[in-house]
Every structure is written in C-alpha cells, then in structure tokens.
Amino acid sequence: MPQIPEKIQELTVGQLAARSGAAVSALHFYESKGLIHSRRTSGNQRRYSRDALRRVAFVRAAQRVGIPLATIREALAELPEGRTPTEEDWARLSRSWRSELDERIKQLNRLRDHLTDCIGCGCLSLETCVLSNPDDAFGERSAGSRLLVERRASATGGGRRPSRAQEPEVPCCGD
C-alpha cells in the first residue's frame, strides 16, 4: 500500500483509491451519493482531504455487513459538522444496526429453510408454495385467480366457491 507523507493534506482520486482499496469508479459513486466530498482544482481535478480515507473505510465496512448506502449516508450526516466517524461512532452505529441485521438474518434463514422444502417438494404451487406465493393473505380463502370469479359471482348474485377449508386437499407433486 503506498504511503502518503504526513505533509500532504489532500489526495488525488488515484491516491485515495490506492490507499482505500476502492475503485476510482466507486469513489466517484460514493461522492455522487454524498458519502465523501472533494474539492476541484483549477484544472478541475478532484482533491480529497485525508479524512476521506476513514470515511471510505467506514462506508466499505458498513456495506460489507449489508447496511444500505442510504442508511450509511444518514449516519454520516448525523455526525457533527460532517466530521469523520470515530471508533465510538462506529460502536454506537453498529449497536443500532444490529437489530436490523438480526432481522435480515432471520429472514434469510426462513428463506433458506423454505427453499430446502421447496426443492424437496418441487411443486412451486401458486396456491401453497411459500416461495412462489409468500404471505398470501387471500390464499387462505382461495387462489388469487379465483378472487375475480368470486367478485363477479357476488356482483351478479351467483353462488360463491366453497372456502379453502371445504375444498378437497390437492396432493403436492402428484403424491
């Protein structure tokens, strides 16, 4: 990793990329999202203050654990006068992000478990599959395409389909 002499207070985008390990395009993207800032020289070249290194490290660490850029930007905006995050800032923010990450882990575990069930079953039934039809509130009554038929029948005074509880059980995967 190239060392930057202490007397140099500003970095070019190439120096910042080399030191941070982030691609130049990523640094430009971070800047466009307000995560880091630069000034322009008279030749229109970007110059970053040395504290941009810590900001980039902060952004990349937060991204690595799955924190969205919008959330990272909000966290950086809360710092006094846009200062660089400290170790204490990281500890405070990581505590607040922990519950969000725990919930995502639970969701991913449920998805993984359902995926295993679905692969074992193979039906991908639109009526019962939790992957093809997640959180289907109407699925308890009937399949989605039947709702339109029910509404039309109700509007014309026709009879309604029996509830799902009254319907015969359809075996999965031809069992």
N, C-alpha and C positions, 0 to 999 in steps of 0.2 A: 504494500500500500504506500503510495507516495506521501512523503511527509511535507507539510506546508510550514514554512518558517513562521514563528510567532509574530514577526513584524508585519506579515501580510494579513490584513484585516478583511479583505474581500477575495472571493474565489470566483473563477470563471465557471461556467456550467460544466466544462470538461473536468476541472479540478474537483468540483463538488461531486460529479458522477464517479470519478476515480476513488475518492475518499469514502463516499457513502455506499458504493456498490450498486447504486440505482442507475438505470439507463438515462441518458440525456432526455429521451422522449418522456420517461416517467417524471423527471424533474420538471419538464415543461408542463406536463399534465397536472402535477401537484400545484404548480404555480397558477395554472388556469382555474383550479378549484379553490384557490385561496389558502392552501396549506403552507406554502412557503412564499417568500417575496424576494424580488430582486430590484435593483435599480438599473437603469440603462446608461451606458457611457455615451459620449458624444458620437461615437461610431455605432451606436445602437446595439452594443453587446451587453448581455446580462452580466451583472455582478451581484454575487450573494454574500451576505455577511457570514462570518464564521459560525454564528449560531444556527445557520440553516442546516449544518451537519447534524446537530442534535434534533432539530425538527424533523429532518428526513428519517433519522433513526427511530424517532418516536412514531412517525407515520407508518414506517415499514413494520415495526414491531406490532403495532395495533392491527395492521392489515393481516399480518401473519396469523393472528389468533382469531381472525374473522370479523373484526369490527369494520362496519361500513365507513367509507370515506366521509359521508355526511356527518356521521357521529363523531369522527375524529376532528373534522373541521369545527364542529360545535364545541368540542372540548378545548381545542386550541384557542378559540375565540373567547372562552371564559377566563383565560389567563390574563392577569393584569398587564395592560399596555402591550399586549401581544408578545410577552416575553417567552423565552424558551422554556419548555417543560423541565422541571427538576425531578429528582428521584421521588420527592414527596408527592409531586403532582401525579407521577405515574402510579404510585401506590394508591392514591385516592381514586384516580380514574379506573384503575384495574379493579378495585373493590366494587365500584358502581357498575362496571361492565360484567362482572362475574355472574350475576343473576341472569342477565341476557344470554350469556354464553351457556350457562347451565340449562336454560330453557331450550336453546338450539340443540344442545347435546341430547336432551330428552326427545326432541322431535326427530332427530336423526336416528336415534336408537329405535323409536317406534317405526319409522320408515324402513329401517333395515329389517326389523322383525316382520313387518308386513310383506316386504319384498321376498323374504325367505318363504313365507306362507304362500305368496302368490306364485312364486316359481315352482313350489311343490305342487300347487293346485293346477296352475296353468290355464285357468278358465278365463281370467280377465273379464269376468261378468260385469256388465254395466249396472246390474242390479245390486250385486253383493260385494264386488271387489273394492276393498278399501284403498287400493291404489288408483284404479280407474275411476272410482266414484267416491272420493273422500268426503266425509262429513255431510253426506246427503241427507238433508232433513226430510225431504219428501219421500225418500227411498223406503222409509218405514211404512208409508201408506201404499205406495206403488211405484213402479218405474217411471222415470221422467216423461217419456213419450206418452204415457197413459194419462198424464195430468191434463193434457189438452183434450183428449177424448172425454175425460170426466167433466171438464168445464163445459164442453159443448153439450154433453148429455144433460147436465144440470140446467143449462140455459134453455134447452128445448123440452125440458120436463121428462127426459128419458131416465132410464134406470142408471144406477151407479155400479161400478165394478165392486166386487167384494174387497174388503180390506186385505192387506197382505197377510194378516193372521188367518184369514179364511181361505186364502189361495193355497193350492196344493204345493208342497215342498218340491222344488225342482232340484234334482241332484246336480252337483257340481262335476264338471268334466265327464259327464256321462256315467257317473258311478251309479 
